Amino acid sequence: MARPTLKRKTDFRVWAELMGFNGQSISKAARLIGIETPTLASKLNTGGRELTQTERLAMAAVRAGLEPWSPEADERITSAGRATSTDA
């Protein structure tokens, strides 16, 4: 008897599930990080395309409850002690 293939969840799928989304709402999860097309959302969900660094950063920001960046948002982030900088 053939052994069933174990399908590893993609990082995007794990994140979406942690955010409370299921297979029926993957496109909605993708829109939170700026992915507008259902085809691309499906590829990320199934492993058909790797996540970019930008997408991973967006996922972290959404998971942490951060709002989209603006000068006003930066003031709130800084006053909450969550701002960091780099030695560029």
Buried (B, 14 or more C-beta within 10 A) or exposed (E): EEEEEEEEEBBBBEBBBEBEBEEEBBBEBBBBBEBEEEEBBBBBBEBEBEBEEEBBEBBEBBEEEBEEEEEEEEEEBEEEEEEEEEEE
